[in-house]
Amino acid sequence: MLNKFRNLTVGLSLIILVGLLGMYLYVQAGKGEAIFGSTSGSLEPTDFESLVYPSAVPAYLICPESLCRNAVTDTATPTFNMDTAALRQKVVDYADSMPTIKTHSFNIQSNQFDFLERLPGEHFPSVVSVRILEDTPYTSQIAIYSYKPVGDGSDNDHRDLVERWINNLQ
């Protein structure tokens, strides 16, 4: 009787191991999204035109009224003494130089970039959406929206994050 139980246990263990090995190979072949989901997630780029702010989620927003019609911004939009191409390059250089920032999406036509920034000690990253706007041919403005879709955070955390971005771009 004990011998039958041992044989059954070994047989079931082998079947489970073969099944797990098959699932591993299936995922490694690139077919695992149907089972486990994709690594890119479902985070959509920020739509500044229809953004409703303030919301229940802790966040911080700097945006011109002409772009964010439905939102009450936290502070005035800064003006940079450079054209949009130069400011876009500064944004990209800053994001590339920081190991805590990962580019999530970008749209060159609308000059909008969405970044994920995960500071040390944080479990989940903050989303930092940046749109560069032409003010005059020689000056430009920037819209920045920082929020955390998952996890905890405070308005002060997002304000500090946005102020750090602005200070490094100026």
N, C-alpha and C positions, 0 to 999 in steps of 0.2 A: 504494500500500500504506500509506504514512504517512497519507494522507488518510482511508482507511477506519478506521485505528486512532484518529485524532483524532475522527472522527464517532462512533465507538463509545464513546469516553471521555466525550465531551460528552453523549451520550444517556444513559449510565449515571449520570452526575452529576446530570442533570435528574431522572431517575427517583428517585434517592436523596433529592434535595432535596424533591421533591413528597411522598415518603413521610414524611420527617421533619416537614414542614409539616403533613401530615395527622395524625401522631401528636401533635404539639404542640396542634393544635386539639382533638383527642380528649381530651387531658389537661385542657386549659383548660375544656372543657365539663363537667368533673366526673366523667368516666368512667375516669380513669386509675388508680384503685385496683386494678383487676384486673391491671394491668401492673406498676405500681411500688409498690403497697402504700399504706396510708393514712398520713396524717401523725400520727395519734394514737398509733400503735404498739400494742403488746399488753401494756403494763405494767398489771398488776392491782393494786388497792388492797391494802395490807397487812392480813392477817387476824391480828390480835393474839392471838385465842383459840387458833389452831393454829400460831403462829409457833414454829419451832424455832431457838433461839439458845443458844450460839454456833454459828456456821456457818463454812464455809471462806471466805466472803466477808468482807472487813474491814467492820465495822459498829460501831454503838454503840446500846445499848438502855436506856431508862429506862421501867419499866412495873411497875404493882402486881402482886403475885403472884396476886391474884384474877382478873386479866384474862389475863396471860401465864402460863398453867399449865405450858407445855412449855419455857419459856425461863429461863435464868439471867441476870438483869439485871446491868448493869455498875455501877449505883449505885441508891440509894434514890430513890423517887418523891417529888418535891417537892409540898408542899401550898400552894395559893394561897389567900389570904384574900379570896376573891371567889366569887360563884356561877358556875355553868357558863356562863350567858349572857354575863356580863362577860368571863370568860376567853376564850370563843369570839370575842368581838368584838376582844379584844386580839390574838389569833392572826391573825385576818383583817386587822386594821389593820397589824400588823407585816409580814405577807406582801405586802400591797399597797404598803407604803412602800419595799420593797426592790426595786431593779431587777434583782437577780440571782435573784429567786424568781418562779417561775411556778406557778400552781395547776394541778395535773393532774386531780384529782378531789376531790369533797367529798360527804359524806353528812350532811345536817343531822340526820336522825333519830338516828344513832348518834354525832353530834358528832365525826366523823372527817374529816380533811383530808389529802390527799397532795399534796406540793409537789415541784417539781423546782428545785434550787438549783445554779446553775452559777457558781462563783466565777471571777474573772479568772485567766487562765492555765490553766484546766482545759479539757480537750477534751470531757469528758462530765459531765453533771450528777449530783449526788447526789440520791437520793430521801429526803425527810424526811416520814415519816408521823406525824401528830399525832392523838391521840384525847383528848378532854376527858371526865373522869369526875366525877360528883358524889360528894363525900366526905360533906358535911353540907349542909343548905340554904344555908349561908353560906360554905362552903369547897369547893374542888374540887382534883382532882389531874389530872396530865397524863401521858400515855404518849407517848414520842417514840422513833422508830426511824429511824436514819439509815444508809443503805448506798448503794453505787454498783453497779448491776447490770452496767455495762459500764465498762471502763477500770480504771485503777489508783488505789489510795488506801490509807490506813493507818487503823488503829483510832484513832490520835491525831488524824488529820484529822476523823474523824466525832465524836470526843469534843469537840473544839474547836467544831465546828459546833453540836452539841446544847447545849453550855454557853453559847454565844452566844445561842441561841434562849431558853433558860431565863432568862439574865440580862436579856434585853430584855423578857421577859414579866413579870418580877417588879417 
